[in-house]
Amino acid sequence: MKHVFLGLLAALQLATVAHAQNSQRPAATPTEKPAPKDDKSSTQSLSLNLDSQVVTKGEVTIKGHKVPYKATVGTIPVWDEEGKPAAGVFFTYFERSDVTDRSSRPLMISFNGGPGTASVWMMIGYTGPRILKVDDEGYPVQPYGMKDNPNSILDVADIVYVDPVNTGFSRPANKDVPAAKMFFGVNADVKYLADWINTFVSRYNRWASPKYLIGESYGTTRVSGLALELQSRHWMYLNGVILVSPTDLGIKREGPTEGALTLPYMAATAWYHKALAADLQKKDLTEVLPEVESFTINEYLPALAMGGSISEQKKKEIATKVARYSGLSEKAVLQQNLDIPTNYFWKELLRDKGYTVGRLDSRYLGIDVKDAGTSPDYNAELTSWLHSFTPAINQYLREELNYKTDLKYYMFGPTFPWDRTNDHTGENLRAAMAQNPYLHLLVQSGYYDGACDYFNAKYNMWQINANGKLKDRMSWEGYRSGHMMYLRKEDLATSNEHLREFIKKSTPKAGQPAKY
């Protein structure tokens, strides 16, 4: 792929947290342990309570039925090799409170990506019992606030949202902890988070429960690695892994493959903005894309592989088709030697109208200082999301869930440079599935996501399932939105329902053995 799939931009890691606003809150009970207090005196620095919890109660109506729940927010330590606390990992845990036997109650363990961002996005945008107020297409509205999520999966599974170190409220124990070595890399991240999950599952008595990992963006790299790490080093076997807007999972695709695979995404974006030829534009999106996918694999990729050896006639034929499917001019395609960089596409598609399109969701429009150039000035969609998510998560944690701290909630935290060496997470996921007959995979993609595009997500599945023997336990779903498909009201309902169906499918009947 032409770009490292961070999912959410490292350039905005240190975005300023906005002030929280007022909202309706669920009924609260006294805390089981005191909320953490930050001493503001000059003799003590601002720090995190590494081991704490605060409990509140709430109720939400999901699919017409009332679901009471207990919400636990707090921290659980990560220990170093000498058994000393190295960091406090912040989490938010929702349990359906009218369930007495949790041995058959699924547990969903949720991560977001970055890799330097917190679990805020899926917690208050997707699967949690409370979600932020946005319009039906996902754009910010004021006053900021929260509302009940009638589509939450809390009716069928308990959910814990985990903030890796230096995201959300999670922090190293002190300045002497070698954070870069312990936490900030593909394999270090997987190792300490597997340890943390073991502790969480033990503390909250969830060893008997069917367990699921869900990750978004870089979180898909994380949970793919965790699937094998938990299985191999903690003897913890999963029922399912869900990849939301997946990265490349360490699966190599340089050169022609990298260049070709983004064309179907470009076609989807051009269709959305009505930039395709009339005969294509009158078709539904799902009628157009199979045609583009077939061209991509059977003609476009071989043409790029030929490089400068391609004949002028063949080059023009390919350029004509690429222009037809991408919405760009044939001249622009030829100037790029048939291989269109995505940043150029975001700038070029609507250049004549004075707009750029978003990277993570190309439905969003931006305005640059100059129409000239080869890439947008900023990411319109991420700016919009920070606009709505930041006030909401601060008011939710501090006011509704009663977690009191003066620490800044890191929407993006200092986790760079990130060590990406020896990323074999796609192969790790394959190995975990091969070794565990219970383990199923669901992939969810937005058609308008240009950072973790849907056709590359399909390519991941083809490579993971190279021998074809895992296909009965793998499924893919596409949505008419972008990276955070759940921000669109229609897709929020559909994508959550797909999670319910996946959980039901991958939870075996009592006594059903795990065997081939």
N, C-alpha and C positions, 0 to 999 in steps of 0.2 A: 504494500500500500504506500501511496505517496507521502502520507503523513502519519506520524505516530499517533495512535488512537488514544489520546488522553481522555476523550469524552468531554471533559470540561477543562478549559484552558489554564495552563500553568501560569500564563502571564497575568491572570486575575486571581491567583491564589490568595493574595493578601487584601482582597476586596474588603472595604470597610463595612462592618455590620451596622445596619440601619437600626433606628430606635423602634422598639416594640410599640404596638398600638393596643387599645382595649378590645376585648372580645368576650363572648359568652363562654363560661367555663363549666365543666362537669362538676358534680358534687365531689367534695374532697373529704378524706378521712385523715385523722392525725397521722403524722409520719411514723413509720415503724422505727426509723433511726433519724436522728436530727439531720435536717438539711445542712449541707456544708456551709460554714460561715467563713468569709474571708476577712481577716483582721486588717482593717485599714490603717492601723497605727504605723508610725514610722519605723517601728522596730521589727516588723514582720512583712515579708514580701507576699505578693499575690501568688497563691499556689492552689493546686487542686487537691481536694480530699481524695486520696487514692482508693479508698474503700468505703462506699457510702450507698445509701438508697433512700428514696422518698416514694411513698405510695399514695395514690389517689384512686378513686373509683369513678366509673362512668358508665354510660349506657348509650348504645347507638342502634338505630333501626336499619337492618340490612336485608334487602330483598323482602321487605314487608314484615320482618320479624325482629322483635326487640332482643338485643344481645347485651347483657351486662358484662362489664369487664373490670379488671384491676390493672392499673398502669404503674409500673415500677421504673423509676429513672434513677440512675446512679452510676457508680464506678466499681470495677473489679480490677485488681492489680494484675500486671504482668511481671513475672519474676525473672531475674537473671539466673545464670548457672549456679550461683552461690545461694540461691533462694532469697535474695534481697529484692524488694520491690523496685522495678525498673521504670514502670509507667502505670498510670491509671487509665483504663479504657472506659469511656463513657458509653452507656447503652440505654435504650428505652424498650421496655418489655411489656407487651400487652397479652394478658391471659383472659380468656373467657371465664367468668367467675361462677357460672352455673354448671360447670363440668367438674365432677368429683374424681373421676378416674382418667388420668392423663396418659395411661399406658398405650392407648390407641389414638390419642389426640395428636395430630401432626404439629410439629414445631418448625416454623420458617425462620431461618437466620438470614438477615438482610444486610447487604453491603452496597454502597455506591462506589464511585470511582475516583477519577482525577488523574493520578492516584492520590492527590492531596485534598480530597473533598469528603464531607461528612455524609451521613445516611439521611440527611434532611430531605433529599429529593423524593425518594420513594416513600418515606414515612408520611409526609404531609402532602404528597402529590398523587400517590398510587394506592398502596395497600392498607394504610393505617385507618383507624376508626374516625380520625378527624383530618380534614384536608383544607388547604388554603382556598380562599375565595379568589377565583379568576373567572373570566367570561367563558363561554362555551367552547371557544377555540384555544383558551389557555393564556390570554393576555391579561396583564395586571389591571385590577380595578381598585378604587378607593371607596370607602375606607378599607384598609387592609384588615384581614382577620381570618378566622377559621369557621368551618361548618362541618356538620356530620357527613361522613362518607357512606352513602347507601350501597356502595359497591365493594366495600372492604372485605377482605378474605378472612376477617376475624371470626366470622361465623363458622368457618371450617378448620381454622388453624390458629394457634398462638403464634405471635411474631415478636422477634427481638431484632432491633435495629442497632447496629454496631458502628461506632465511630473509631476508625484506626487512629493511632497516635499522631498528634498534631492536627487532627481534624475535630470539628465540633468542640467539646470541652476536654477531649482527651489530651494528656500531656505526659512527657517524661517526668520521672520522679524528681529529678534535680538536674542541674547543668552538667554534672559529671557523668551522667549516663551517656554512653556512646550511641546516640540515637541513630545516626546515619547507618552505622553497622548493624544495629539490632532491628531497625524498623523500616528503613527507606530503600527497599529493593524488592524485586519480584519474589525471590526465594526467602528473604528475611521476613517479609510481610506475611507470607503463607505460614512460615514456621511459628511466629509468635502468636498469630491469630488462631492457629489450630490449638495451641496451648490454652489460649483464652477461652475458646469454645469448650474445651474439655472442662475447665473450671466452672464455666457458666452452667453447663449441662449437669455437672455434679451438684452444684449448689442448689439448683432449682429442680432437682430430681426428675430430669427428663431423659435418662438413659433408655427407658423402655419405649419412648415415643418415636414414631416415624419422623425422620428428620430431612429437612430440605434446605438447600442453599439457593439464594437468589442474589444475583449481582447485576448491576447496571454499568455499562461502559467499562472503565478499567476494573470495576468490580467483577466483570466476567472473567478477566484474567485471574483475579483473586480467587473466586469460587471454583474455577476449573482446577487450579493448583491445590486448593483446600480439599477437594474431593478425594484425591489420592493421598494427601498428607494425613488427613483424618483417618483414612482407612489403613494406611501403612504404619503410622507411628502411634496412633491412639486407638486403633481397633474399633473405630466408630464408623459404621456403615450407613450410607445415606439411601433414601428412597428416590430423591430427585434433585436435579440441578436445573435452575432456570437462568438463562442468559438473556438479559434485556439489553438490546443494542450492543452486541458483542464486539470486542476488539479482534485483532488478528490471532490472539492466543498463541503467539510465538510461531505460527505456521508461516513459513517463508513463501513469499510471492513477489520477489523483485522482478524488475524488467517488464517484459510484455504482459505478464499476468497481472502485475500491479497496475499497469496502465489501462488494461482492458476492462477490468471488473467493475469499475465505477460508472460505466456507460449506462446501465439500466437505471441507476439512481438519477443520473442526469436527465434521462428520458422522463422519469416520474416528475422531476422538478419542472421541466419544460412543459409537461402536460398540465401541471397545476397552474402555471402562469400563462397558459394558453399560447405557448410559443411554438407549438408543433404545427406541421402542415395540417390543412383542414381535414383530410381523410383520417389522420391519426387522432386529431383533436375530437372528432365526433364519436370516437370509440370510448368505452370506459377504460379507466386506468388498468384494470386487471386483464383487459383484452390486449392492450398495447404492450405490456411488459413481457409476456412470453415471447413475442416476436423479437423484441430487443435482446432478450437473454439468448435466444437461439443465434442471432447474428453475432453477439459478443463472443460466444464460445466457438462457433463454427467458421466465422470469417474474420472478425476483428482481431482476435488474439493471434491467429496465424499471420495476419498481415503485419502486425506490430513485430512479431518474431522475425520477419524477413528484413526489417530495418531498411537500409539503403539499397538492398538488392531487389526490392519490389519494383516492378515495371511502372512507368509513368501512367499507363492506362489503368492498371490495377489500383494504383495509389489514388487516382481520381475517383474510381468506382467506390472505393472504401470511404474516401472523404465525403462523397455525396451521401452515402448512407449514414455515416457518423453525424453529419450535419443534420440530416433528416431526423435522427433520433435524439440529438442533444439540444436542438433548438438554436444552435450556433450557425454562423455562415460557413459555407464551404471554404471560403478564403481563410477564415480564422482557424479552421481545422487543419488546413494545409500548412499554415504558418507555424503550427505546433507539431509538424511532422506526424500528424494523425493522433498523437498522444496528448490528450487535454489534461493539464493539471487542474485539480479541483479548485484551487484558489483562483485560478484564471477563470474558470467557469462561473464561480460565484460573482466575480466582477463583470464578466462579459455578457451573461445571459440577458440582463435587463439594462445594459449600459445605455442604450438609446432612449430609455425612459427615465434615466437618472437615478436608478436604484441598484443596490447590491442585494444578493440573497444570503440568508443565514447559513452558517456552516453546519450546525447541529440540527437545524430545522429550516429548510429552505422556503417555507411559507412566510417567514419573517423577512421584512425588507429593511434595508439600511440606506443611509444617505452619506456619501463620502464628500470630502472637501473638494475633490476633483473627480470628474468622470473618467479621466485618463488613469492608467495604471494597470497593474497585473493582479492585484488582490485587494480585498476590501480593507478599509481602515479599521474596522472593528466587527465583532460578532453580534449582530442585532438580536439574535435569539437569547444569547447568554445574558446580555444586558437586561433584557426584558424579564428573564427568569429571576435574576438577582433582585430586581425591582420588587417582585411579589413574594419570593420565598424568604428573604432575609427578615423583614419585619414579622412575618407570620411565625417562623420557628422561634424567634426570641420571645415573642409574647406567649407562645404555646408552652415552651419549657419553663419559663420563669413565672408565668401567671397561672396558667391552667394546671400544669403538672407540678408546680410549686418547687422547682429546683432553684435554690437561691445561691447565686454566685456573682461576683463581679468580673469573673473571667470573660473574655471575649469569646463568642461562639464563632469558631473558624468555619466560614463557608468554604474557604480555601485556606489551607495552612501551609507552613514552611516544611515541605517534605522533599525538596529538591537540592542537589541532584538525585535522581532516582536510578538505582542500579538495575538495568534491564538485561544484564548478561544472563545467559543460560535460562532463557525463558522457554520452557518446554510445556507450558500449561495445557495446550491443546492435546498433546500426547499424554499428559498426566490424566486428563479427563477420559481419554480413550481407554487407558489402562485401568482406571477405576471402574468404568462401565464393563469392561471385559471380565474383570475379577469379581464383580458384584452383580449377579443377575437381577437384583431388585432395582438397580439404579437406572432411572429414566432421565431423559434430557428434553427440555422445552426451550426453544429459541424464539424471542419476540423482537421484531424489527419494525421501525417506521420507514415507510417508503421515501420520506423526504429528509432522512438523516444522511448528511454528506460526510460525516466524520467516521461513523461506524455503519457503513451503508448495508442495505439489506442483502445485496447480491454477494458481497464478501462474507456475510453471515452464512449464506447458503454454502459458499465455497468452503468455509470452516467445516461444516457438517460433512461435505463430500470427502474431505481429507481425513477427518477423524474416523469416518466410516468407510475407509478405502476398500475393505474387503466385503462391504455390504451386509455384514452379519449383525450390525447393531440397529438397522433401520427401523425395526419394529418398536424400538424404545426411544426413538428420536422423532421430534416433531417441530415444525416451524410455523409461525403465524406472522402475517404482515398487517400493518395498520396505516391509515391515511393521515399520518402525522409524522413527526420527526423523532429525534433522539429520545425525548420524553413523551412517548405516544399517549401516555395517560393524561396529559394536560388537556387534551381534546375530550370534551364530555362524552361523545359517542364511543371513543376508543377506551376511555376509562372504564366504562361498563363492560365492553367486549373483552378487553385484556384481562380484567379481574375474573371474568367468567371462564376464560381460557385457563387461568390458574386453578380455579375450582375443579374444572374438568381434569386437569393434569394431576392434581392431588388425588382425586378419586381414582383415576386410572392407575396411578403408581403406588397406591396403598393396597397391599395384597390382602386377600381374605384371610381370616383367622386360620392358622394351620397350614397355609400355602407355603411350601418350602422354596428357598432360594436356590434353584438349580436349573441347569440347562437340560 
